[in-house]
Amino acid sequence: MDLLGDIGQADQLTATRAENAVLQQRVKELTARVKVLQIENESLKAEIEMFRKETALPNFSQLALGQQQTGINKNQTAQMAFVKAGDGTYPSTPAIVLNNLHGLSNPLCCSLNADYTILATGGADGVLSLVRWGSVYTSSAEETVRSAARYSLGTPVMCVAFSMVAKNIVAAACMDGNVYLVDSKAAAAEPQSNDNVVVLPKPHNKYVKSLAWSCHEPTLATASANGSIHIYKITPPTAFEPTMNVQFVTSLHWNDPVETCLFLPNHRFICHVRGTPFLQYFNENTFEPEKQVNLNADSSGNHDYHVSFTIMDLQLSPNQQYLAAATDANRNIILNLEGGIVRNLYGHTADGFSTPKIIWANDSYVVSNTQDQAALCVWDVASSQLVERLTIPHTQPIRALCSSGQNFIVTTSFDKQTCLWMSQHDTSGDSCMDT
């Protein structure tokens, strides 16, 4: 029996060794296959890189048409615009503080005219105020506030915007859905007369959240909490026709509030609707839909349709190549004109109960309010870094911002102060003495 047992164990050991030999051979084959795949993968990478280089070269048709570009092409230039960090120049000095432009009420919005000499503010008191802020340098801040032209519009003024084409015209939108136009040039002659006020036809039935002027012609878009956008053509007054003419063009409609809208320099109109992940694009001339860009697209081209944030404010960069977007999710975004995300900016606070605003200080820096404190947050776009929190002179959270795009910005706050900020290199006010 012992002999039979020994024979059985020997046979089992032989079989185990044979199985191990087969497995070792299989491991060798798989290892060799992995090496082959690694080599093929590296080869494919090299081919892809060669293909990219080839597609970057001008093709024959471009050469034949004389369209060859030397050095960095236009698209590459746009992508490289934020490679170099800013030089540290941005508005950081509160050069002028105007107290109580709206008396005991809070200022809610602000806008600068085309040459930045007139500041428009709207308040919870239902008043549109037009002030030549440069008179501070010849009189005083108190006298400048007293001399402001004021127009009583009945309900709180939620947003104001000067046209950059019809340079004297300012639009003011109110909580009751009405939108008004005022000729600021006429305001200088009759500062307290509502005869200068034009009421736009077809008011919204909810309050207006955004105003946008075209940069090509005096076309105005008004976006409302009721999910509608109205488009108007404005004919400014002239020496031969002193009456401002307003023509209603068309309306766009959604089921949810339109939070912000903007005209682009490439003859497009864009907007963002709450409850959607899209940036909506329209032809500026016909207002026909062109496309919608999913802001949740990742680098691989996949799309997530979950709505994780709402764009509350959109602003065009001074060089007209980029967009700054303020969201209600503790996040600001820099996009190109096609809706591609270029940078994400963090470090402030903004949720669904806040009113996040964003502006360009210049082509290198953007500025935003923050919900949790009376501070102005400044980002270097190239590095995506929050470089400074400016906490003086405001004592309450900032409600609205506007900018010249050339190191001059304005803030209004719940402390009832309106502050004009300049860079440390431009605080003398010499450029404003003629106002």
C-alpha positions as CSV (number, residue, x, y, z in Angstrom):
1,M,0.0,0.0,0.0
2,D,2.9,2.3,0.8
3,L,4.4,1.6,-2.6
4,L,1.1,2.4,-4.4
5,G,0.8,5.6,-2.4
6,D,4.3,6.7,-3.3
7,I,3.6,6.1,-7.0
8,G,0.4,8.2,-6.8
9,Q,2.2,11.1,-5.2
10,A,4.9,10.9,-7.9
11,D,2.3,11.0,-10.6
12,Q,0.5,14.0,-9.0
13,L,3.8,15.8,-8.7
14,T,4.6,15.1,-12.4
15,A,1.2,16.4,-13.5
16,T,1.7,19.6,-11.4
17,R,5.1,20.2,-12.9
18,A,3.6,19.8,-16.4
19,E,0.8,22.3,-15.6
20,N,3.3,24.8,-14.3
21,A,5.4,24.5,-17.4
22,V,2.3,25.1,-19.6
23,L,1.4,28.2,-17.4
24,Q,5.0,29.6,-17.6
25,Q,4.9,29.2,-21.4
26,R,1.6,31.1,-21.5
27,V,3.0,33.9,-19.3
28,K,6.0,34.2,-21.7
29,E,3.6,34.4,-24.7
30,L,1.4,37.1,-23.0
31,T,4.5,39.1,-21.9
32,A,5.7,39.0,-25.5
33,R,2.3,40.2,-26.7
34,V,2.3,43.0,-24.2
35,K,5.6,44.2,-25.5
36,V,4.3,44.1,-29.0
37,L,1.2,46.1,-28.0
38,Q,3.4,48.7,-26.2
39,I,5.5,49.1,-29.3
40,E,2.4,49.5,-31.5
41,N,1.0,52.0,-29.0
42,E,4.1,54.1,-29.1
43,S,4.0,53.9,-32.9
44,L,0.5,55.1,-33.0
45,K,1.4,58.0,-30.7
46,A,4.2,59.0,-33.1
47,E,1.8,58.8,-36.0
48,I,-0.8,61.0,-34.2
49,E,1.8,63.6,-33.4
50,M,3.0,63.6,-37.0
51,F,-0.6,64.0,-38.2
52,R,-1.1,66.9,-35.8
53,K,2.0,68.6,-37.2
54,E,0.9,68.0,-40.7
55,T,-2.6,69.5,-40.1
56,A,-1.0,72.6,-38.6
57,L,0.8,73.3,-41.9
58,P,-1.0,75.4,-44.5
59,N,-2.6,73.3,-47.2
60,F,-2.2,73.8,-50.9
61,S,-5.4,75.7,-51.3
62,Q,-4.3,78.2,-48.6
63,L,-0.9,78.6,-50.3
64,A,-2.6,79.1,-53.7
65,L,-4.9,81.8,-52.3
66,G,-2.1,83.6,-50.6
67,Q,-3.5,82.8,-47.2
68,Q,-0.4,81.2,-45.7
69,Q,0.3,82.4,-42.1
70,T,3.7,82.8,-40.7
71,G,4.6,82.0,-37.1
72,I,1.6,81.5,-34.7
73,N,-1.8,81.4,-36.5
74,K,-4.9,83.2,-35.2
75,N,-6.3,80.3,-33.3
76,Q,-3.0,79.7,-31.6
77,T,-2.8,83.3,-30.7
78,A,-6.2,83.2,-29.1
79,Q,-5.3,80.1,-27.1
80,M,-2.0,81.7,-26.0
81,A,-3.5,85.0,-24.9
82,F,-3.5,84.0,-21.2
83,V,-0.2,82.1,-21.1
84,K,1.7,85.2,-19.8
85,A,0.6,86.4,-16.4
86,G,-0.6,90.0,-15.8
87,D,1.9,92.7,-14.8
88,G,0.2,93.4,-11.5
89,T,-1.7,96.5,-12.8
90,Y,-5.4,96.5,-12.0
91,P,-7.8,98.8,-10.1
92,S,-7.0,98.5,-6.4
93,T,-7.3,102.0,-5.2
94,P,-10.7,103.4,-4.1
95,A,-10.1,106.8,-5.7
96,I,-13.6,108.2,-5.2
97,V,-16.5,107.3,-2.9
98,L,-20.0,108.7,-3.5
99,N,-22.3,108.2,-0.5
100,N,-26.0,107.8,-0.7
101,L,-26.6,108.4,-4.4
102,H,-30.0,106.9,-3.7
103,G,-30.6,108.4,-0.3
104,L,-31.4,105.8,2.3
105,S,-32.0,103.1,-0.4
106,N,-29.5,100.6,-1.7
107,P,-27.9,101.1,-5.2
108,L,-28.6,97.9,-7.2
109,C,-26.9,98.4,-10.5
110,C,-24.4,100.6,-12.4
111,S,-23.1,101.4,-15.9
112,L,-20.6,103.7,-17.5
113,N,-21.2,105.6,-20.8
114,A,-18.9,105.3,-23.9
115,D,-16.3,107.8,-22.7
116,Y,-16.7,106.8,-19.0
117,T,-17.6,110.3,-17.9
118,I,-21.2,109.6,-16.9
119,L,-22.1,106.9,-14.3
120,A,-25.6,105.6,-14.3
121,T,-26.9,103.8,-11.2
122,G,-30.3,102.3,-10.4
123,G,-31.6,102.0,-6.9
124,A,-34.2,100.2,-4.7
125,D,-35.9,103.7,-4.5
126,G,-37.0,103.3,-8.1
127,V,-34.7,106.1,-9.2
128,L,-32.3,106.2,-12.2
129,S,-29.3,108.5,-11.3
130,L,-26.9,110.0,-13.8
131,V,-23.8,111.6,-12.3
132,R,-20.8,113.3,-13.8
133,W,-18.4,111.8,-11.3
134,G,-15.4,113.8,-12.5
135,S,-16.9,116.9,-10.9
136,V,-15.5,115.6,-7.7
137,Y,-12.1,117.0,-8.7
138,T,-13.6,120.6,-9.1
139,S,-16.1,120.6,-6.2
140,S,-16.7,117.7,-3.7
141,A,-18.2,114.3,-3.5
142,E,-21.2,115.7,-1.7
143,E,-21.9,118.3,-4.3
144,T,-21.4,115.7,-7.1
145,V,-24.1,113.5,-5.5
146,R,-26.5,116.5,-5.1
147,S,-26.0,117.5,-8.8
148,A,-26.9,114.1,-10.2
149,A,-29.8,113.9,-12.6
150,R,-32.5,111.7,-11.2
151,Y,-35.5,110.0,-12.8
152,S,-38.2,108.4,-10.8
153,L,-39.3,105.1,-12.5
154,G,-41.7,103.9,-9.9
155,T,-40.2,100.5,-9.0
156,P,-36.7,99.3,-8.1
157,V,-34.3,99.6,-11.0
158,M,-32.7,96.2,-11.4
159,C,-30.2,96.8,-14.2
160,V,-28.9,99.7,-16.3
161,A,-26.8,99.7,-19.5
162,F,-25.4,102.4,-21.7
163,S,-25.2,101.9,-25.5
164,M,-21.7,102.0,-26.9
165,V,-23.2,102.9,-30.4
166,A,-25.9,105.4,-29.5
167,K,-23.5,106.8,-26.9
168,N,-25.8,109.0,-25.0
169,I,-28.6,106.5,-24.5
170,V,-29.0,104.5,-21.3
171,A,-31.5,101.8,-20.7
172,A,-33.0,101.1,-17.2
173,A,-35.0,98.0,-16.4
174,C,-37.3,97.8,-13.4
175,M,-38.8,95.2,-11.1
176,D,-42.3,95.6,-12.7
177,G,-40.9,94.4,-16.1
178,N,-40.8,97.9,-17.7
179,V,-37.7,99.1,-19.5
180,Y,-37.0,102.8,-20.0
181,L,-34.6,104.8,-22.2
182,V,-33.0,108.1,-21.3
183,D,-30.9,110.5,-23.4
184,S,-28.2,111.5,-21.0
185,K,-27.2,114.4,-23.2
186,A,-30.7,115.9,-22.7
187,A,-30.4,115.1,-19.0
188,A,-27.7,117.8,-18.7
189,A,-30.2,120.4,-19.9
190,E,-33.2,119.2,-17.9
191,P,-31.9,116.9,-15.2
192,Q,-35.1,116.3,-13.3
193,S,-37.6,116.1,-16.2
194,N,-39.2,112.8,-17.0
195,D,-40.0,114.2,-20.4
196,N,-36.7,112.7,-21.4
197,V,-37.8,109.2,-20.5
198,V,-39.1,106.8,-23.2
199,V,-41.0,103.7,-22.2
200,L,-40.3,100.6,-24.3
201,P,-43.4,98.8,-25.7
202,K,-44.3,95.3,-24.7
203,P,-43.1,95.1,-21.1
204,H,-42.2,91.8,-19.4
205,N,-44.6,90.5,-16.8
206,K,-41.8,89.7,-14.4
207,Y,-38.7,91.7,-13.5
208,V,-35.8,92.2,-16.0
209,K,-32.6,90.4,-15.1
210,S,-30.3,91.5,-17.9
211,L,-29.8,94.3,-20.5
212,A,-27.5,94.0,-23.6
213,W,-26.7,96.4,-26.4
214,S,-25.3,95.4,-29.7
215,C,-21.8,96.6,-30.5
216,H,-22.7,97.1,-34.2
217,E,-26.0,99.1,-34.0
218,P,-28.4,100.5,-31.5
219,T,-30.2,97.2,-30.8
220,L,-31.2,96.4,-27.3
221,A,-32.1,93.0,-25.8
222,T,-34.0,92.7,-22.5
223,A,-34.0,89.4,-20.6
224,S,-36.6,88.6,-18.0
225,A,-37.4,86.2,-15.1
226,N,-40.5,85.1,-17.1
227,G,-38.2,83.3,-19.6
228,S,-38.5,85.9,-22.4
229,I,-36.1,88.1,-24.3
230,H,-37.4,91.2,-26.2
231,I,-35.4,92.8,-29.0
232,Y,-35.7,96.5,-29.9
233,K,-34.2,98.7,-32.6
234,I,-33.5,102.2,-31.3
235,T,-33.2,105.3,-33.4
236,P,-31.5,108.0,-31.3
237,P,-32.7,111.6,-31.5
238,T,-30.9,113.9,-34.0
239,A,-31.0,117.7,-34.8
240,F,-33.6,117.0,-37.5
241,E,-35.6,114.4,-35.5
242,P,-35.4,115.2,-31.8
243,T,-37.7,112.3,-30.8
244,M,-36.2,108.9,-30.0
245,N,-37.8,106.2,-32.0
246,V,-38.2,102.6,-30.7
247,Q,-39.2,99.6,-32.8
248,F,-40.0,96.2,-31.3
249,V,-38.4,93.5,-33.4
250,T,-39.1,90.1,-31.9
251,S,-39.2,87.9,-28.8
252,L,-37.5,84.7,-27.7
253,H,-39.2,82.4,-25.1
254,W,-38.2,79.7,-22.6
255,N,-39.9,78.0,-19.7
256,D,-37.3,79.3,-17.2
257,P,-35.7,82.6,-16.3
258,V,-33.2,84.1,-18.7
259,E,-30.4,85.1,-16.3
260,T,-28.1,86.9,-18.7
261,C,-27.6,87.8,-22.4
262,L,-24.9,89.4,-24.5
263,F,-24.1,90.5,-28.0
264,L,-20.8,89.3,-29.5
265,P,-18.5,91.1,-31.9
266,N,-18.9,88.3,-34.5
267,H,-22.6,89.2,-35.0
268,R,-24.0,86.6,-32.6
269,F,-26.2,87.0,-29.7
270,I,-26.0,84.6,-26.7
271,C,-27.9,83.9,-23.5
272,H,-28.1,81.5,-20.6
273,V,-31.4,80.1,-19.3
274,R,-31.7,78.8,-15.7
275,G,-32.2,75.0,-15.5
276,T,-30.2,74.3,-18.7
277,P,-26.5,73.4,-19.2
278,F,-26.4,75.3,-22.4
279,L,-25.1,78.6,-23.7
280,Q,-27.6,79.5,-26.5
281,Y,-26.3,81.1,-29.7
282,F,-28.4,83.2,-32.2
283,N,-27.8,85.1,-35.4
284,E,-27.7,88.8,-34.4
285,N,-29.5,89.9,-37.6
286,T,-32.3,87.4,-37.7
287,F,-32.3,86.0,-34.1
288,E,-32.6,82.6,-35.5
289,P,-31.0,79.8,-33.4
290,E,-27.6,78.8,-34.5
291,K,-26.4,76.4,-31.9
292,Q,-26.3,75.6,-28.2
293,V,-23.0,74.7,-26.4
294,N,-23.1,72.3,-23.5
295,L,-21.0,73.8,-20.7
296,N,-20.5,70.4,-19.1
297,A,-18.5,69.0,-22.0
298,D,-15.3,67.3,-20.8
299,S,-11.9,67.1,-22.6
300,S,-12.9,63.8,-24.3
301,G,-16.0,65.4,-25.9
302,N,-18.5,63.6,-23.7
303,H,-21.4,65.6,-22.4
304,D,-23.2,65.6,-19.0
305,Y,-26.6,67.1,-19.1
306,H,-26.8,67.6,-15.3
307,V,-27.3,71.3,-14.4
308,S,-24.7,72.0,-11.8
309,F,-24.6,75.8,-12.1
310,T,-26.3,78.8,-13.6
311,I,-24.5,81.6,-15.4
312,M,-25.7,84.8,-13.7
313,D,-23.5,87.3,-15.5
314,L,-21.6,87.4,-18.8
315,Q,-19.1,90.1,-19.9
316,L,-17.0,90.5,-23.0
317,S,-13.2,91.0,-22.6
318,P,-11.7,94.4,-23.8
319,N,-9.9,92.6,-26.6
320,Q,-13.3,91.0,-27.6
321,Q,-11.8,87.5,-27.7
322,Y,-13.1,86.0,-24.4
323,L,-16.1,85.9,-22.1
324,A,-16.1,86.1,-18.3
325,A,-19.0,84.2,-16.7
326,A,-20.1,84.5,-13.0
327,T,-22.0,81.4,-11.8
328,D,-24.0,80.6,-8.7
329,A,-21.7,77.7,-7.7
330,N,-18.6,79.3,-6.2
331,R,-17.1,79.3,-9.7
332,N,-16.2,81.9,-12.3
333,I,-15.4,80.8,-15.9
334,I,-13.4,82.2,-18.8
335,L,-14.7,81.1,-22.2
336,N,-13.8,81.7,-25.8
337,L,-16.4,83.2,-28.1
338,E,-17.5,79.6,-29.1
339,G,-18.3,78.6,-25.6
340,G,-15.1,76.6,-24.9
341,I,-13.9,76.8,-21.3
342,V,-10.5,78.4,-21.1
343,R,-10.1,78.9,-17.3
344,N,-12.0,78.1,-14.1
345,L,-11.6,80.6,-11.3
346,Y,-12.3,79.8,-7.6
347,G,-11.8,81.3,-4.2
348,H,-14.9,83.4,-3.7
349,T,-18.4,82.5,-2.5
350,A,-21.6,82.5,-4.7
351,D,-24.6,80.3,-4.3
352,G,-28.2,80.3,-5.5
353,F,-29.2,83.1,-3.1
354,S,-26.5,85.5,-4.2
355,T,-26.2,87.9,-7.1
356,P,-22.7,87.1,-8.5
357,K,-21.3,89.7,-10.9
358,I,-18.0,89.8,-12.9
359,I,-16.1,92.4,-15.0
360,W,-12.9,92.7,-16.8
361,A,-10.4,95.1,-15.2
362,N,-8.3,94.7,-18.3
363,D,-7.3,91.9,-20.6
364,S,-5.3,90.1,-17.9
365,Y,-7.5,90.5,-14.8
366,V,-11.1,89.9,-13.9
367,V,-12.9,91.1,-10.8
368,S,-15.9,89.7,-9.0
369,N,-18.0,90.2,-5.9
370,T,-18.2,87.6,-3.2
371,Q,-21.3,86.6,-1.2
372,D,-19.6,86.1,2.2
373,Q,-18.0,89.5,2.7
374,A,-17.6,93.1,1.6
375,A,-14.8,92.3,-0.7
376,L,-13.7,92.7,-4.3
377,C,-11.9,89.6,-5.6
378,V,-9.3,89.9,-8.3
379,W,-8.0,87.0,-10.5
380,D,-5.0,86.8,-12.8
381,V,-6.6,84.9,-15.6
382,A,-3.4,83.3,-16.9
383,S,-2.6,81.5,-13.7
384,S,-6.3,81.2,-12.5
385,Q,-5.1,82.6,-9.2
386,L,-7.0,84.8,-6.8
387,V,-4.4,87.5,-6.4
388,E,-6.1,89.9,-4.0
389,R,-9.2,90.6,-1.9
390,L,-9.9,94.3,-1.7
391,T,-11.9,95.0,1.5
392,I,-11.8,98.8,1.8
393,P,-13.9,101.0,1.7
394,H,-17.0,98.9,1.5
395,T,-18.5,97.6,4.8
396,Q,-21.4,95.5,3.2
397,P,-21.4,93.0,0.3
398,I,-21.0,94.5,-3.2
399,R,-24.2,94.3,-5.3
400,A,-23.1,95.5,-8.8
401,L,-19.9,96.3,-10.8
402,C,-19.1,97.9,-14.1
403,S,-15.8,98.6,-15.9
404,S,-14.1,100.6,-18.6
405,G,-11.9,97.6,-19.3
406,Q,-8.9,99.9,-18.9
407,N,-8.1,99.7,-15.2
408,F,-11.1,101.7,-14.1
409,I,-14.1,100.0,-12.3
410,V,-17.1,101.0,-10.3
411,T,-18.8,99.1,-7.4
412,T,-22.0,99.7,-5.6
413,S,-22.7,98.1,-2.2
414,F,-25.4,97.5,0.3
415,D,-23.5,100.0,2.5
416,K,-25.0,102.6,0.1
417,Q,-21.6,103.6,-1.2
418,T,-20.6,103.8,-4.9
419,C,-16.9,103.5,-5.3
420,L,-14.7,104.3,-8.3
421,W,-11.5,102.3,-8.3
422,M,-8.4,103.0,-10.3
423,S,-4.9,101.4,-10.6
424,Q,-2.2,102.8,-8.4
425,H,-0.6,104.3,-11.6
426,D,-3.7,106.3,-12.5
427,T,-5.3,108.0,-9.5
428,S,-4.7,111.6,-10.2
429,G,-8.0,112.2,-12.0
430,D,-6.3,114.3,-14.7
431,S,-8.1,112.5,-17.5
432,C,-11.4,113.3,-15.8
433,M,-11.0,117.0,-15.3
434,D,-13.0,117.9,-18.4
435,T,-16.1,116.2,-17.2
